[in-house]
Amino acid sequence: MKKIISIIMAASLFMGAAFAKTVTFNIGDETVTFSDDGTGTQIPRDMLLIIEQNQAEIQQAITDYNNNPSNTRITASQITDVADEINDAWADFAASNGGSTTPVSDITDGLNGFSGALAKTIPNTQLQQQVYAEAWIGKLIPGCHFGLGINPGLATLDLTSLIQVADALDIDVSDVTSNLKDNKFIFPTLAFDARIGGIILPFDVGISFCKINTADFESITDFGPLAADFYTFGIDGRYALINGHGIFPKVSVGAGYTITKGSFQINDDTAKAFLDFKSQTMYLSAQASIKLLFVTPFVGARVFTSATSVDWGVKDIDWNGIYGSDNADLSTQAASVLLPKHFEGGASTKMFDSINPQLFGGVGIDLFVLSLTTGVSYDIKDDILGATVNLRISW
C-alpha cells in the first residue's frame, strides 16, 4: 500500500486549477467518477487534483487489492462513500481554519515557500561568517599574522511558512509561536573561524565552520515539535592590491566558497513533515580598510551566486486524526487507498541562475591580541539585511 499512496508533488501540481476536473475509476464492472463541478461525485478540488495526478497508481491499487483473495473487496459504493467523508472533513477544516478548503495546497505552498526563503537567506548568512575588518592581515613570514575566532550571534528565521504547514496538519506549535513577533524566530548561533597570512605574496586564507542543532538549546527555549539541524563550512582567499601603511588604506580582492547542509522537521502523532536542504555559494569580493590607532573601519562589495536544492516531504499522515470528526471517519480501507499517506516535493536553483550584488561594512576594534569586529551586509537584489559580531585572538 505504501507504494500506492506515495505521491510526488510540487507547486506546479496546482496549475490549471480554474478548469473543471473529473476522474473516473473502474471498480469491477462498475465505474466511479469524482468531480468538482457537480457532474460526478463531488470532491474538493484540493484533493481531486492529487487523485487526478495519481489516477493510474490508484486504479492499479484498487485492482491489485481486489484481486487478492485474502482481502475484503473494495466496492464502488465504498469508494463513493469516501467522497462524503472527505467533504465532511474538509468542511470541518474550513470551519476551524478561516474558511480554507485547501489543506494539501497549504502544506505544499508552505514547504515550497520555506524552501524559497532558505534559498535566499542562507547565502547571505554564509558570507557574514568570514568577515575580517582588515582587508588583508599581512604576511605570515616575515612576522606572524594569524587569527582564530569565535563568533557568537543571533539568527532570525521566518517560520510563517512552517506554521502554515503545521496548521494544515493540525500540529500544535503554540509553545513556539506564542513567544514570536511576526513569526520571526531568533536562536543563538556559534561559528568558528581561522585566518592565516600568506608567505612571500601579499595574500591570506581563511576557513569558517558553524553547526546549529536546536536540540542543543532545549534548556534555553522550547521548540515543541520543531527541530533544526544544519552546518556551514566556508573557505576564502584575499590578495592585497594595496598593502596600506599608516593613513593609507588596504585594498584587497578575493574569492570564496561556502556550503550549508541541514534539515528542518515538524513531527507529532498526526504527521511528520521534513525539509532537507543543501546550498553552495561562490563569490568574488573587494574590500578596503584603514587602521586608525586601534580602530579599523572597512567597506566592501561582493557578487555571489548559489546553487540550492531542497527536498521536502510529509509522511505517516493520519487523515482521520487531522480532519476526521464524528461525521467523517477517514480510517476506512477505501479512504486509505484514495488519500495520500505520503507526498513529496522540492525546489532547486542552479549556480549562475542568479547573480546577487551585496554591500558590506563595519568596524574592527583591536585590544592587544583580542579583536572585535562588527559588521552589516545588504543583499541589493533580494533586499536582505545581515549582521555579524566576531571576537578573535590575532597576532
Salt bridges, closest charged atoms under 4 A:
ASP36 OD2 - ARG45 NH2 2.39
GLU52 OE1 - LYS21 NZ 3.62
GLU134 OE2 - LYS250 NZ 2.80
ASP158 OD2 - LYS184 NZ 3.66
ASP193 OD1 - ARG392 NE 3.01
ASP204 OD1 - ARG195 NH1 3.07
ASP204 OD2 - ARG238 NH2 2.80
ASP229 OD1 - LYS211 NZ 2.90
ASP236 OD1 - ARG195 NH2 2.85
ASP366 OD2 - LYS291 NZ 2.94
